[in-house]
Amino acid sequence: TEMLTFIISIATIATIVAILAYLFFQLDSDVTLWLHEKFGKSPSMFRLLFRTHVTNSFSETLKNKVVWITGASSGIGEGLAYVLSEIGAKLVLSGTNEANLNEVRRKCLTLNSTLKSEDVIIVAFNMMDTDKHSTSFDKVLKHFGQIDILVNNAGKSQRSTFEEIDNKVDHELFEINVFGLVNLTRIVLKHWYENNYKGHIVVNSSIAGKLGIPNSATYTGSKHALHGYFECLRLESYFRGIRITMVCPGPVFSNVLKNALTGKPGEVFGVEHKPDSKRMPTRRCADLMTIAIANQLDEVWISDHPILAGFYAIQYFPSLTRLFMTKFMTKEKFSKLRDGN
């Protein structure tokens, strides 16, 4: 009888573990984000009305919030603009490609007939041109009177082996991905402090912000730097009502490879994603980001497996994961995973 009870207990535990493992490998985000997608604050009234569980009031959604998105002319920034426009957020679209920004703005207004022309504006500038950050901020403030959420999405990727990277490339990428972004944040943050306003900063990092990515050393360094800056700011600003969300996507469909830097100054990688690439659709990434923003989550991981499993492995078993990567993963295999192949 005792043996039978023991066998049944082991079988039950094994079954539960198998079910949990199966469910885990169906996820395309970390467990916390998944739980908030199912049970947390809804970004829109539509989701509130058509969920069986209503835990939030309409005032807690993102409707009518003023959201400033940098890098909004393509990729994740563009996708996020569409999702937020459907919800009814008021948008500031920034980037360097004004033609693309105008097209994104046009589509945003088309997606939601309740949005007025003045609810979506374009403020074009280059993140590297920090002298224009204050004037760009003034334009936004003059038009909307306030900024509720700053989405730091602008940035570039990079492809080159470590030893082939010119120092000028390091400086250029950090100016785009880190220093420009931090400078703009400081300008907005000072305004919030002066007005005792509880703002929300969203930073689009990457899997490269959590672990090393072969053949992308400068890019990886820049994303790690973002976590250093904004984790410090989180602790400094939390009791002043400022919330920070770090978003770490895995491979997502965008033109990031086409515009990526290499190891040589002035050179771009110029490669587009393959049509059969196993990358997350931009829309799905934007949907998950919106849920993270609505719920003011501290840090979220957005990716399909096996990259998502890699997030958990490096977070909770760093030494073991690095041992596995160095013993069993070649640079070629890791690059294929990174590029969604």
N, C-alpha and C positions, 0 to 999 in steps of 0.2 A: 504493500500500500504506500509506504514512504517513497519507494522507488518510482511508483506510478505518479505520485504527486510531484516529485522532483522533475520527472520527464515532462509532465504537463506544464509545469512552471517554466522550464527552459523553452519549451515549444511556444508558449505564450509570449515570453520575452522576445524570442527570435522573430515571431510574427509581427509584434509591435515595432521592433527595430526595422524590419523589412518594409513595413508600411510607411514608417517615418522617412526612411531612406528614399523610397519611391516618391513620396510627396516632395521631399527636398529637391530631388532632381527634376521636378516639374517647374520649379521656381525660375523666374527671370529677374529676381531682385532679392535683397537680403530679407530675412524673416520679419524684421520689424517693419520694413516698408510694405511687405505683403500683408501683414496684419492691419496696417493703417489703410491699405487699399480696400480691404474688406470691411473694416469696422471703424476706421478713423474719420476725421473731418472730411467732408466732401468738398471738392473745389467749386461745385456748381449746384444750383437749385435743382437741376434735372436729376442729378445723382441722389440728392436728398429725397426727392419725391418718389423715386422708383427703387429705393432700397427698402427692404423689409424692416430694417432697424434704423431709426432716425435718432441720432445722438447729438445733433448740432442744429443750431438755428441758422437761418439764412444769412444773418449778419456775420457769421463766422467764416463765410466763404470768400473767394477771391474776387467776386464781382465788384466792379467799380474801384478796385485797388489800382493805384498808379504803379506800373511795373516798368522799370528801365532795363532793357536787354541789350548788352553789348554783343557784337558778333552775330547780329540778327539777320544778316543777309543770306545765310545759307546754313545747312546742317542742322545741328541740334537747336541753335538759337532760332532759326527759321521755324522749325517744328514747334518749339515752345510758344512762339508768337501766335501760331495758328490755334493751338489748344487754349491759350489764355484769351484770345479774341472770342472764341466760341463761348467761353464762360462769361464774358462781359467785362474783362479787365480793361483798363485804359493803358495804352502802350506807348513807350518811347523806344523806337528802333534805331540802334546805332551800329555803325560799321564803316567800311571804306568804300564799298561798292554802292553808290547811290542808285544806280539803275536797278540793281537787285533789291535794294531796300524799298524802292517805290513799288516794285512788283509784290513784295511781301506785304506792304501796307495795303495795296489794292485788294489782295486776297483776304486779308484780315477783315476788312470792311465788308467784303462779300459774304464771308462765313457767318457774320452776325448782323442782321439787318437793324438791330437796335442800337448798334454803335454809330455815333455821328462821326463826320469827317474829322472833327477836332479831337476825337478820342484816341486817334492813332497818329502820332507824329514821327518825323524822321529828324534825327540830330546826327549828322554824319561827321566822323572824325577818326583819326588814326590813334590807336592806344599808345603808340610810341611818342606821339606829339603831346607831351604832358602840358605844354603851355596852353593848349586848347581845352583842357579838361574843365577848368573853372568857367570859361565862357559857355561851354556845352551844358554844364550844370545849371548855369544861370538861365539858359534858354528853356530848359525843362521846368525849372522852378517858376519862371515867368508865365509859362503856358498853363501848367497844372496847379501851381501853388504848393505842391507837396510831392514827395516821392515816398511810396510805401515800401517798395521792394526793389533792391538793386541786384540784377542777375549778372554776375561777372562771367560771361561766357566766351568773350573774345580770346583768341589764342591760335597758335600754330603748332603743328607737329614737326617731327624731324627724323631723318633716316641717315645714319652713318655709323661706322664703327668708331669706338672711343678715340683711338689714336689718330684718326683722320680728321677730327673736328678742329677747324680753325677757331682760335680764340674769339674772333669777330662774330662767329656764328653763336657762340655761347652768349656773348653780350647782347646780340640782336634778339635772340629768343627769350632771354630773361627780361629784356625791355618790354617785349610784347606780352609774354605770359605772366610775368610777375610784377615788375616795377610799375608799368602803366596801370595795371589793374589795382595795385595797392594804392597808387596815388589817387585814382578816381574814388576809391572807397574812402580814403581819408577826407576828401572834400565833402562827400555825402554824409559821412559820419559826424563831422564837425557841425554840420547843419542840424542833424538830429539831436546832438548833444545840446546845442544852443537853444533849441526849441523844446527840449525835454520830450522828444518824439521817440516812440518805440518802433524803430524800423527793422527791416529784415534783409540780411545780406545772403545771397546765394552764390556759391562759387562752384563753377564746373571744373572739377579736377579730372581724375582719370584713374584707371587701374594702375597707371604709372606713378600715381601719388602714393601707392601702397607697397609696391615692390619694384625691383629693377627690371627694366625692359631692354633686352639685348638690341644693339644697333639703334638706340634712341637715348643715349646718355644725357644729352642736354635737355631734351624734352622731359625725361624722367626727373632730372634734377630740378627743373622748373616746377613740376607738379608737386614734388616733395616740399619745395620751398613754400608753396601756397598753404600746405597743411601747417607748416611751422608758423607762418604769419597769422593765419586765421584761428588757429587753436589758441595762440596768445591773446588775440583780440576777443575771442569768445569769453575767456576768463576775465578780461578787463571790462568788458561791456555788458555782461549778462545782467548785473544788478542795476544797470541803467535802461533795461528793457530791450536791448538789441539782441536779436536772434540771428544765428548763423547756421546755414545748411551747406555742408560739403557734399557735392554730388560726384560720385566716382563711377563713370560708365566704363564698360568694357567695349568691345568692338561694336560700332554703330555705323550705319550707312550715312556717309557724308562725303564732301570733297576734300577731307582733311589730308589725304595722301597726295592729291593733285597739287595742293598748295604747300606741302611740307618742305621745310628746309633740308639741306643735306649737310655735308661737312665743309663745303666750300662757300664763301661769302657770295651772295647774289644768285646762287643756284637753287632751283626748286626740284623736288623729286618728280613731279609731273606724272604720277601714275594714278589711275582711277581704280576703284574697287571692282572686282570681277562681279558680273551679274549673279553668279551662283555662290557668292561669298556668304558665309554663315554669320552675317552680322545682324544685329538687332535692327528692325525697322525704326526709322527716325521717329515716327509717330508714337510707337510704343514707349520709346525712351522719354519723349516729351510728356506723355501721359503720366508716367511714373514720377518724373521730376515735378510735375504739377501737384501730385499727391504729397510728395515730400515737402513742397513749399507750403501747401495748405495746412499741413500738420506741423510745420516748423521743426522737422526732424533734424538732429544734429549732423548725422552723416549717413548717407545711403549708398548702397552698391547696386548698380544696375547692369546686369549682364546675363547672358545665357550660360549654361554649363558647357565646357568644364571651367571656364574662366571664373564663374561665380564660386565654384568650389575652391578655386585658387585663392580668392579673397579670404574665405574662412580659414583655409590652411595657413596662409602667411600671418593672419591675425592671431590665431590661437596656438599654432605650432610652428613658429618662425624658424627655429633651428632645423627641425625635421624637414620642413618644406624646402629650405635652401639645400639641404643635403640631397633630397630627392631631385631637385632641379639640376644640381651640378653632376649628379651621378647618372641620371637617366634621361635628362632633357638636353638635346643639342640646341644650339642657337637657331638652327633651321626650323626645328620642330616648334620652338617657342615663338619664333617669328610668324609661323603659319597660324598658330593659335591667336596671336595678337592681331593678325590681319584678317581673322575670321575664315581661314581656309582649312 
